[in-house]
Each structure stands twice: as structure tokens, then as C-alpha cells.
Amino acid sequence: MSEPVDYKSELEETQRALREITLMMEQSQGELSKLTQRNTAITSHLQQVQKQGGAVDEIKMAYDSALDAQQRLYVMRGQLEKLQNDKSHLEKYKAVLEQLVGKAGGGDGGGSAAGGSVKEQMTGIEMIVNAQEAERQRLSRQMHDGPAQALSNFILQTEIAMRLLDVDPSQAKEELANLKASALGTFQKVRNFIFELRPMMLDDLGLVPTLRKYADAFKEQSGMDVSVTVSGSERRLEPYLEVMIFRAVQELLGNASRHSQATLVKVHLDLGTDFLRISVDDNGRGFDAETLKESNNLGLKLIRERAEMLGGKFEIDSAVGSGAKISFTVQAKI
């Protein structure tokens, strides 16, 4: 038999965690205020350097400082947002525990199962918050290393072209042509970021066309041969199902690209009447499925949890050197 939950001790621990997170929020808000002031000062310095027509190296240094300040500000805002979310979840948990402590004090001793349920719910919330934060950090790094850095280079190239116009018009024309090519490439990267964040096709056309489009884009970016096949009745699904399935396939393709060294990935959707089955099969190096179950892969844990919440199940079929097939099912209608 499992030990009964000590609600009072759990409540005291939650209150302690709330005090700590409140202190961290105060410190983060102070740091955010300093970073905001620094960002304003650096932006002002950058504008001054531009007006005074400083040297190219000086302008580039000013732009790099401005980008770095903006990145630090963005990361700190994300950290503060995460702390606020964590505090909100802890406050809700505290309110539930206070009710349970009150019931226990009133002679109601049958709260053990409820306590376990609360703990499971909080674990699920923590997983979602951590996964969201990891995704924010990934996008932040991609934006900083990609479009943000490219924009800095655009400004520098523009400055060089402007100075060359009177000295060497042909060289200035070449610089502008390079700038145009770089801008087109960066524009495509920004479109890819937007598509990853929330493809408008998903709302307009539905899951199947969006997955096919995403597979084509992923194939071009990763170099892997990605195919999507559909069986059953191709149709629009409930919005929450389309989003859940798209995000799951997105995560599984990302894992295949980052970890499996695969060259071929097959995505299959079986759109049955009662159940929907989705599988992602790659020819990569594979892994020990039992070891993976014990790992801290938030993406796979979230897919498993959401599939089970929607009345389905999650399965992994893999062995070292034999590729991997990851599949899950959900009920077509809840």
C-alpha cells in the first residue's frame, strides 16, 4: 500500500517554494529594469554613431552591442514569464492543498487518492511549462544566430554601399546585389520560423495539407527524404486534434533530424472512424527503447501524456542499429 499523503507537510513545502519564487521574481524584475535601461542607452549610442557617420568598424560594434542587449532583454523577459507561470501554478496547488488540509482537520481521512491526483496534475503542468521554455530558448537562439545577425549584416552592407556610391559605383552595385540576395534568404528563414510557430495553413486547410507542406520544407532544410502517406477518410478534424498531431509530428521529425542520423523518414496517418493512428518511421541508428523511457525527453513525454489524455496510447519500436518507429493513437472524437 502507498503511504498516505501528508497534506500539511506538502502545503508547507509549497509555501516555501512560493516564497523562493517570489524572491526570484523580485530579483529578475530588478535585473530586467537594469537591462531595459542599458538597452535604451545602447540604442541611443547607436543612433548617435549613425548620425555622426562613424567608421564602419565602429558602426558594426555598435550594432553588435545593440543586438546583444536586445537578446539579453528577451531572455530575461522569458525567464520572468516562466517564473510568473510557475508562481501561478504553485498558488493553484497551494489553494487545493489548503482545502485538503481543512478536510483532513475536519475528520475526512479519505484524501490520499485526491492528493495523488493533484501531484500527477502538477507534474503534467510542470512538463508543459518546461517544454514551452525549452522551445522559447531554441527559437531565441535561432533568431539570434539567423535573422537577427543577418539584419546586423544588412545594415553594415548598406552603410558600405552608400559610401561606395560616390567612389566606386560598380562596387556599390555589387554590394547592393549581395544585400538583396541575403535579404531574400533571411526572408525565407523568417517565413520558416513563422510556419514552425503556427502555420496558418493548419487553420485554413487542415492537418493533411499542412503536414505535407511541412514535410517538403523539412526535407529541404534537413536533407532527409521525408514522405507523408494518408489512409482512411481524409477530412478536417477537431482543431485541438489537428494542433496536437501536427506538434507531435513536428517534434518527432526534429528528433529524427537531431539524433538518429537518418536519411529516410516515413510519416503515416491512418484517419480511422473511431481512432487516429500516427507513426513516424526512420532508418537511423536507433536506440534502446527501455533506456529512452527513463530519460528526460520532454517532447516524447508530452506526446505520450496527451495521447493518453485523448483516450489513446503511445508506442516505441526501436533497437540500436535498427532505426526507430514511434507511433501513437488518439480517439477521433472525444
FENKARA-V545940 format. One line per field, one symbol per residue. ss: DSSP state (h for helix, s for strand, l for the rest). phi: phi as a letter, one per 30 degrees, with the letter a starting at -180 (. if undefined). A space follows every 10 residues. Layout:
BEGIN
ss = ???
phi = ???
END
This chain:
BEGIN
ss = llllllhhhh hhhhhhhhhh hhhhhhhhhh hhhhhhhhhh hhhhhhhhhh hhlllhhhhh hhhhhhhhhh hhhhhhhhhh hhhhhhhhhh hhhhhhhhhh hhhhhlllll lhhhhhhhhh hhhhhhhhhh hhhhhhhhhh hhhhhhhhhh hhhhhhhhhh hhhhllllhh hhhhhhhhhh hhhhhhhhhh hhhhhhhhlh hhhhllhhhh hhhhhhhhhh hhllssssss ssllllllhh hhhhhhhhhh hhhhhhhhhh lllsssssss slllssssss ssllllllhh hhhllllhhh hhhhhhhhhl llssssssll lllsssssss slll
phi = .ddddddddd dddddddddd dddddddddd dddddddddd dddddddddd ddiddedddd dddddddddd dddddddddd dddddddddd dddddddddd ddddddjdcc cddddddddd dddddddddd dddddddddd dddddceddd dddedddddd ddddedcbed dddddddddd ddddddeddd dddddddadd edddcjdddd dddddddddd dciddcbbbb biddadceed ddddddddde ddddddddcc hdcbbccbcc cddcbccbbb cbcddiaddd dddcdcdded dddedddddc icbbbbbaae ibibbcbabb ddbc
END
